[in-house]
Amino acid sequence: MDARFALIRAHDDSIRRYQRLLNTQLTDLEREYIESRISEERSSMQSVREAQGEISFLPANGGA
């Protein structure tokens, strides 16, 4: 498996996990933290894709 593909998949898996957490009962602070983590994961994933020369943009909901 290509190392960059593995990185993209890891970021995508993290985003999906965080999105599932958003569907649970959370405090405002927890929700803010998770939303910031999703943003960071998306940014990291986009950086990996751009480094590959495969610029693609995720939908606002992460494709979920």
C-alpha atoms as one frame of an Amber mdcrd trajectory, in Angstrom:
protein
   0.000   0.000   0.000   1.306   3.420  -0.923   2.358   5.433   2.145   0.461
   8.529   1.009  -2.684   6.508   0.424  -2.323   5.116   3.940  -2.032   8.653
   5.337  -5.118   9.806   3.459  -7.050   6.778   4.656  -5.970   7.361   8.267
  -7.129  10.988   8.123 -10.407   9.938   6.498 -10.986   7.298   9.170 -10.366
   9.878  11.884 -12.805  12.315  10.289 -15.498   9.648  10.135 -14.882   8.692
  13.764 -15.144  12.330  14.873 -18.317  12.786  12.828 -19.882   9.805  14.591
 -18.983  11.396  17.909 -20.799  14.576  16.867 -23.987  12.498  16.747 -23.682
  11.754  20.460 -24.551  13.858  23.468 -21.677  16.283  24.026 -20.966  19.407
  26.000 -20.343  22.591  24.034 -16.647  22.342  24.851 -16.441  18.742  23.615
 -18.313  19.650  20.431 -15.942  22.565  19.767 -12.930  20.329  20.278 -14.229
  17.641  17.932 -15.121  20.185  15.262 -11.616  21.640  15.479 -10.116  18.145
  15.158 -12.221  17.487  12.053 -10.960  20.722  10.547  -7.353  19.806  11.348
  -7.764  16.313   9.881  -9.282  17.712   6.673  -6.471  20.217   6.356  -3.849
  17.523   6.874  -5.517  15.228   4.369  -5.690  18.029   1.810  -1.980  18.734
   2.297  -1.153  15.101   1.597  -3.313  15.131  -1.528  -1.766  18.346  -2.799
   1.698  16.891  -2.256   0.616  14.020  -4.523  -0.605  16.399  -7.163  -4.135
  15.089  -6.667  -5.960  18.153  -5.506  -9.516  17.254  -4.633 -11.870  19.070
  -2.389 -14.040  17.405   0.220 -17.666  18.359   0.569 -18.428  20.389   3.686
 -19.831  17.296   5.396 -16.792  15.149   4.557 -18.756  13.041   2.113 -20.950
  11.542   4.820
